[in-house]
Amino acid sequence: MFAILLMTLTDEEQNRVRILWQENGSALVGYARKELGPSVSPDEAEDIVSEAFAQLMTHYERYGSRTDAQMKGLLFRIVHNLCMDAYRRRKRVSSFQSDRDDFSMEPDDLAADWNEPSPEDLIVSRDNINRMKAIFRSLSPALREVLEMKLNEEMTDGEIAKELHITKHIVQQRLARARKAVRIKWEAEEHE
């Protein structure tokens, strides 16, 4: 999912997100671990930070004009909110457990299960992949071809231009239009 969201951004936006990750990722994971408490697994903290970056990329159009310092603050706020959500989920599960005598799992067992994808999560992931494939197929051949060369074959803009006998500027325009079309169609399907 992370890679799908990243590809909807322009090259400049992708680089900015990568730099934000490199400069702040470990600090955000440390902050999440502190917020979640000593019993949390490192994987859960990393998942929360990944989710924070996914939210940032999903709403990049809204937040993209902010400075790097503001983006860092925003990421810490998102991580804080996600940690609070995780804490509330744990609290609900703990109260549920105390209400049931025949409930055999310990809270630590439940926390371990949270790190494993549920069958519903796997179905959602497959659904998202299928949705993305359908969106790709719906693009015009020119846009789809450029986007596939960029993503699947990891070609540079110059290599794509040479291969297709077009200018690098046209490649960049097509990539921008393809990414925008993918983002618009993805968001439209989210609201259906």
N, C-alpha and C positions, 0 to 999 in steps of 0.2 A: 504494500500500500504506500509505503514511504517513497519508493522509487516512482510510483505512478504520480503522486502529488508533485514530486520534484520535477518531473518532465513537463508538467503543465506551466512551469515558470520559464522565463527567458534565460539565456545563458548568464546574463548579468545577475539576475535574481538568484539563480542556482548557485553562482559563486558566492553571493552574499550569504545565503543560507549555510553553505559549507563553511565559510569563514566564521559565522556565528557559532556553528557547531564546534569547530576546532577550538575557538577561543573560550567558549563558555560551557561546552558539554560536560566536562568533568566537574566543574563547579556546580552545575545544575543537578547532576547526579548526587553529589555530596549533599546538596541542599535538600533534595528529595529524601535521601536516606535519613537525614536529621529530622525532617518533618514527619516521616513515617514511623520513626522509632527504631530501637535496636533489634527488634525481632523481624524486621523486613529483610527480604532477600535482595541482593544487589540487582538481580534481574528485574524485580518489580520497580525499583528506582529508575533503572535504565528505560523500562517500558514507559514510565510516566514522562520522562524527558523526551522520548521519541514521540509520544502522543502530543506533547507541547509543541514540538517542531511541526508535526502534522497539522495541528490547528493553525499554527502560524502560516504554513504554506497554503492551507485551504482558504484562509482569509487574507492572503498577501496583498491583494488589491487595496484592502482597507488599511493595512499596517505598513506597506512598503515605503511610504514617504517619510517614515520616522527615521531618526538618526540611529546609529548603531547602539549608542548608550540607551536610547529609549526602547529599542528592540530587545536589548538585554534585560531591561527592567520588565518589559512585557512578558518575556519568557519566564522570568522568575515568578511573576504573578500567575501565569498559566500553570506552572509547576505547583505552586502553592495551592491553587484551586483544585487541581487534580489530586493532590495529596489529601486534601480535606474530603474529597469525594471517596477516596479509598478508605480513609479512616471511618467515614460514615457507613460504608458498606461492611467493614469489619465489625463495627458496633452493632449493626442490624443482625449480622450472622451470629454474633456472640449472644445477643438477647434471644434470638431464635433458638439457639442451642440450649440455653438455660430453661426455656419454656418446654422443651421436649425431653422426656426421660429416656426415650428409646433412641435418641440420636447418638450414634456411636462414634462420630468423628470428633477429633480434638481440634481446637482453633488452629494449631500449627498445621494440621492436615489440610484444613480448608485453605490456609494461606498458600500452601504448596500447590493446591489445585488451581488457584487463581492464575498461576504462572503458565499453566498448560492451556492451550487453546481449546475451547469447548467445541463440540460438534457444530453449534450454531456459528461460532467464529469462523470455523473452516468453511462452512457453507457460504457465509457472507464474503469471505475472501475469494472463493471460487466465483461467486456472483459478481463481485467487483471486477475480477479478471475478465469474465465473460462480457460484462458491460463495457469494459475498456476495449476489448476486441471488436465489439459491435460498433462502438464509436469510431474506432480506427477505420473499419470497413465503410462507414458512412461518409468519410472524408472524400473529397475529390481525389482522383488518381494522382494528380500533381502534388497535392499536399501530403497525401499518404506516403508517396514514394520518398519525398524528402525527409519526412519524419522517421520513416523506417530506416533509411540510410543513416540518419543521425543516431537513432536509439539502438537499433539492432546491430548495425555494422560499426558503430562508433566512429564514423567518418567525420572529418573536420568539414567546416563550411566550404573551404577551398577544394577539398577532395570531391565533395558532392557536386560543386559547380563544374569541375573538370569532367566528372563522370557524365553529367547530364548536359554538358555543353551550354551552360547558362552562366550568368555572372554570379559572383559571390553575393552581391546585393540582392539578387532575386532569390537566392537560396535563403538568405536571412529573412526576407519578406515572407516567403512561403512557410518557413519554420514558425515565425511569429503568428501568422494566420492559422496554421495548423494547431498550435498550442492554444490559441484563443478559442478556436472552434471546439477543441476537446474539453477545455474548461467550461465553456458555456453549456455544452451538451451534458457534461457530467453533473453540473449544478442543476440543470433543468430536470434531469432524471432524479436527483436527490429530493426535489420538491414535489414530485408526482405522487 
